[in-house]
Amino acid sequence: MRDHLRAGIAVYNAGGYHAAHDAWEDRWLDLERGTDDERFLHGLIQFTAAVHHARERNWDGVAGLVESADEYLAGLPDEYRGVDVAAVRRHLAALGADPERVERERPPRLAHEGTAVTLGDLEFDAGAVAAAVLAAESERFDESVIDRAARYGREDIEAGRSTSEFVTFVLDFARDAEHRDIVYQRLADHVERRRHRESDVAGLFD
């Protein structure tokens, strides 16, 4: 939960108001309906959707999403899973009262454990979630490359390798929007080389 939560918050804070929900949706779909965790993630998903629709000037959509997000978050404590739920509720109320405020000011940042999480703050597992979300949001990138690179990075960490190009490039892909295309190409090259090494060895000892 924590890695997906932080990844979504970081993507949201970077301006990915639409993409952020994907980080939470993967976890939300596995949760039992009506539990606090399910309502919490559902409320965050609805909140970011409201912000996204406000920026698209879909005022009718904003009203419905603000109402449903508030309903999902109702009954949760003011702080839940390290997130200031009370602040989210205030943001929802302000957006519902004046959805056009997003044209005058940047949407509010979300905080986790007292910090407005950025993509640069993410450790590897949360960074891999964010990288997958950002890849899925663009037609320029193959999500399977990011997924495989994340798997290789985890294998390197578990093997105790002190350095891993996969860990480095997955995090760079998530963090460095300006150079994301270049990072992706380098990452894809490393993935292809590792995949070939695996296929060369496969079956030799069967």
N, C-alpha and C positions, 0 to 999 in steps of 0.2 A: 504493500500500500504506500509506504513512505516514498519509495523511488518514483512511482507513477505520480503521486501527489506533487512532489517537488518538480518533476519534469514538466507537468502541465502548468504549474505556476510560473516556472521560468519561461516557457514558451509564450504564455499569456503576457508576462511582463515585457517580453521582447517584441510585443505587437502582434503575435500570432493568435488573435482572438478567436478565430475559427479553428485553427489547428489544435489549440490547447485541449479541447474536449477529447481528442483522440487518446491522449495519454491517460485520461481518467476513465474513458469508456471501456477500455480493455479490462480494467478491474471491476468497474461497476456492473458489467454484464454477468460477472461470476458471483455477485453477491445476492443473498436472499432478499427478496422484495420486502421493504418496510423496515429493515434494520437501520440502525443509526448510520452505519457506514454507507449503506445504499442510498439513503436519503441525502446524506452529506455530499457524496459525489454527484448524485443526480442534481442537487441544488447548484453545485458549482458549474456543472455542464450547462444548466439552464441560464445561469448568470452570464457565462461567457457568450452564450448564444444571444442573449439580450444585448450585450455590448456590440457583438458583431452586427446584428440587425440594425442597431441604432446607427452604426457607421455606414450601413448601406441605405439609410433613410427609410427603412421599413418600420414606420411608426406603429402600425397595428400589430406587427409581430413583436415589437418591444413590449407593448402593454401586456400581452398574454404571457410572455416569457418571464417578465418581472413578477407577475402574480404567481405563476407556477413555481418559480425558483424560491419565492418567499414561503410558499406552502411546504416545499420539501425541507427547507431549513428550519421551519417552525419546530419548536420543542427541543432543538439541539442547544447545548450550553453555548455561552458566548465565545468560548474557545474550545475547538474540537480538533483533535489530531494535529495540534500545533498551529491551526489556522484561526485567525480572528474572525469568527463567524458574525459577531456583532457588527464589525466594520463592513462585511459583505452585505449584511442586511441594510445598513445605512446607504451604501452605494446603490443598492437596488431601489430603495425608497427615493433617492435623488434622481435616479435614471427614470423611474416611473413618473415622477412629477415633471421632469423636464428632459425628455430623451434627446433633444437637440443640443444638450450640453456637450455631447461628444464632438460637436463641430467647433466648440469654443475651447475645449481643454482635453488633454490626453486622459483616457480612462484611468481610473485609480489602479495603482499597483497592488498586487496581492502579496501578503507576507506569510512566511512559514517560520514558526519558532522565533518570531520577532524580527525576521529579516526579509526584505523584499528580494526573493531569490532571483538570481540572474542565471543565464546559461553557463556563465563562467564559474558559478558556484557549485555546479553539479559534479558529483563523483561519478565513477564509471557507469554503474548500473543505471542510475537516473539519467546520465548523459546518453546512454544507449537508447533509452526510451525516447528521449527528446529527439535524437538523431533520426530514429525511425519515423516519428511523427512528422518531422520537417521534410524527410524524403517523400513521404506519402502525399504531402501537400503540393508537391511540384512534379510536373511531368518530366522534368529534366533528369530525374534520378530513379534508379532501379532499387526498389525497397529491398529486394532479395540480397543485393550487394551489402547494404547496411546490416541486414539481419545476420548474414554470414560473417561479416567483419566483427560484429558484436560477439558472436559465438567464438570466433578465434581469439578475441580479446579476453573473454572469460577463461578459455582454455589456457592462455598464457599466464593469467593471474593465478589460476589454480595450480599450474605447474611451477609457480614460484619464480617466473622469469622477472628479472629486475626491470627490464624494458620490453615494450611491445609496440611495434608500429601500429598495430590494430587499436590498442587502447588510445594511443596518441591521436590517430587519424579520426577515430569515431568521435572523440571529444572535440577535436578541431572542427569537424563537420558540424557538430551541434553549435559550437560557440562562435565560429568565424563566418558570419553571413557574407561579408565582403568577398571572401576567397573560397566560398563553399564549393563552387564548381571545380576549382583547381584541386582542392582537398579531395573531393569525390573521385576525380580521375586518378589521383595517386592511390587512394584507397582501393579503387577497383582494380588497379594494376597489382597491388599486393594480394588482394583476394584471389585473383586469377592465378598468380604464382603459387600461392599456398594450396589452392585447389588442385593444381597440376601435380604438386609434390605428393599430395594425398593420393591422387589417382595412380601415380607411379608406384607407390608402395603397396596400395591395396591389392590383396590377393597373393602377395609374395610368400606369405607364411601359412597359407591355408593348406 
